[in-house]
């Protein structure tokens, strides 16, 4: 009998899984279901579109012919409303029942809405889909003032969009630094100055208590917990994701801040796998469960899941993720899990060059590089090798770091 594989979600995790399934199972039936109205596009580049730097065309990765050529059935604008793991079936919003032998859930997440008054007002944007980018671009091109909320990797994209569109923006942060769990104030100040250079002013010890609107329900200002008022024509909010796991409600699929999967992307229920943002996966490098929403990680998870759907436990997810920012006059890169650990080492080399490594049990578990990205490969390799280097911090922070300068493990 021909195997039937169904993938819910056509982001990079679902798409890479479909491609791998076709390579590994040439005769299988493969169906990709997505509630979006367009096939896979580059989520990394939608910020460049919103900045006005790219037209729409280069953002698309796959058109519908890509699926046709691989004999993959693509169902756009289709919502899965029910899943029956025992019967190996799912039901769409049109009440169509689809059978599967193996299922991959790669539904990602939906941006979290601020729990404050008027957070759903017209002109308040989240930044996740291509349609979000279109709306933000329209607001940025017609407005003069903006408020940004969310001191993380997506929030800074909104800040950069404001700067590129010559918007006067206030970037409201609850703490005393941008991405304060991954950077010291000293390291973050490099990013703060870069924001100021493009017309975006960081506001610390702030946040949003509520939004104000006009008679038409359009946002006009954000008021922070201190009572300070910031006028705006639009606002961008990036405070995290709510994972799209509604279809798993009522099933035995284990969840713990995400869908729990092992190193093979297998969930707690037979024949159901998960990949991408919504997973809480077993990280074989850390030796514990972790999460990562980077593009590269999601792509690799989709590939690993597909291989195991065809040949169970044949492939293992072992990956050091990275995320880069190219909005400013210097590059920025984070890798691994820079917000965790029990120790750290950092050094600032100039006004635009900085490094920080997060350590746990003496091993590198993540890091941030600003300015000079040359050491990234060496650091990531040490992390993947799980090498104990925590007692050689001076060597790790050498400007021209060479792992050969580290003392051999047995001599430490």
Buried (B, 14 or more C-beta within 10 A) or exposed (E): EEBBBBBBBBBBBBBBBBBBBBEBBEEBBBBBBBBBEBBBBBBBBBBBBBBBEBEEEEBBBBEEEBBEEBEBBBBBEBBBEBBEBEEBBBBBEEEEEBEBBBBBBBBBBBBBEBEBBBBEBBBBBBBBBBEBBBBBBEBBEEBEBBBBBBBBBBBBBBBBBBBBBEBBBBBBBBBEBBBBEBBBEEBBBBBBEBBEEBBBBBBBEBBBBBBBBEEEEEBBBBBBBEEBEBBBBBBBBBBEBEBBBBBBEEBEBBBEEBBBBBBBBBBBBEBBBBBBBBBBBBBBBBEEBBBBBBBBBBBBBBBBBBBBBBEBEEBBBEBBBBBBBEBBEBBBBBBBBBBBBEBBBBBBEEEBBBBBBBBBEBBBBBBBBBBBBEBBEBBBEBBBBBBBBBEBBEBBBEEEBEBEEBEEEEEE
